[in-house]
Amino acid sequence: MPQLNPGPWFMILVYAWLLFLAIIPTKILNHISPNKPTSVSAKKHKTGSWHWPW
């Protein structure tokens, strides 16, 4: 039963993990986020009470 021979499939598994762990994360992390994080001001917002019409 040749499908039980782990020889070629183990190397394919190793190369796939090397691809996922080395190449793909660096490509993803090189992208720049279009929305830069902004600092939150310490000033509280003035909110009024809500008057229910019923």
Beta strands, then each sheet from edge to edge (+ up, - down):
end
